[in-house]
Amino acid sequence: MRISVDRDVCIGAGQCALVSPDVFTQDDDGFGTVVPGRETGAGGPLVREAARACPVGAVTVEEVTG
């Protein structure tokens, strides 16, 4: 799994960090970001729910095969 937040789309609502604080946080400007080292979603059972909770669809969760 690969997780990312599109800063050009993010409005800083913080829903990702509220739903899955072990994977997402907010930077100094208030925008959502992935916690360093958690780009694969390791230890984040609510990652997909956090992506669905984003009101502007800035969070992407991609399945990586291979």
BELUR-V8991 format. One record per pair of residues at least 24 apart in sequence whose ideal C-beta (glycine too) atoms are under 10 Angstrom apart, sorted by the first residue. I is the first residue (numbers start at 1). J is the second residue. D is the distance in whole Angstrom. If there is no record, write none. Layout:
i-><I	I>
j-><J	J>
d-><D	D>
//
This chain:
i-><1	1	1	1	1	1	1	1	1	1	1	2	2	2	2	2	2	2	2	2	3	3	3	3	3	3	3	3	3	3	3	3	3	3	3	3	4	4	4	4	4	4	4	4	5	5	5	5	5	5	5	5	5	5	6	6	6	6	6	6	6	6	7	7	7	7	8	9	9	9	9	9	9	10	10	10	10	10	11	11	11	11	12	12	13	13	13	13	13	14	14	15	15	15	15	15	15	15	15	15	15	16	16	16	16	16	16	16	16	16	16	17	17	18	18	18	19	19	19	19	19	19	19	19	19	19	19	20	20	20	20	20	20	20	20	20	20	21	21	22	22	22	23	23	23	23	24	24	24	24	31	32	32	34	40>
j-><39	40	41	42	44	47	48	61	62	63	64	34	39	40	41	60	61	62	63	64	34	35	38	39	40	41	42	44	47	48	50	51	59	60	61	62	33	34	39	58	59	60	61	62	31	32	33	34	50	51	54	58	59	60	31	32	54	56	57	58	59	60	31	32	33	58	58	54	56	57	58	59	60	54	56	57	58	59	54	55	56	58	56	58	53	54	55	56	58	53	54	49	50	51	52	53	54	55	56	58	59	46	47	49	50	51	52	53	54	58	59	50	53	46	50	53	44	46	47	48	49	50	51	52	53	54	59	44	45	46	47	48	49	50	51	53	59	46	50	46	47	50	47	50	59	61	50	51	54	59	58	58	59	59	64>
d-><9	6	4	9	9	7	9	6	7	6	6	10	6	7	8	8	8	5	8	5	5	10	7	6	7	5	10	8	6	10	9	8	7	7	6	8	9	7	7	9	8	5	8	8	7	5	6	6	10	9	8	5	6	8	10	9	10	9	8	5	8	7	6	8	8	8	8	9	5	7	4	9	10	8	7	10	4	8	9	7	6	8	10	10	9	7	5	7	9	10	10	10	7	10	9	4	6	7	10	10	9	10	9	9	4	7	10	7	6	8	5	8	10	10	8	8	10	5	9	10	5	4	9	9	5	9	10	5	8	4	6	9	7	4	9	9	9	9	9	8	9	10	5	7	10	10	6	10	10	8	9	7	7	9	8>
//
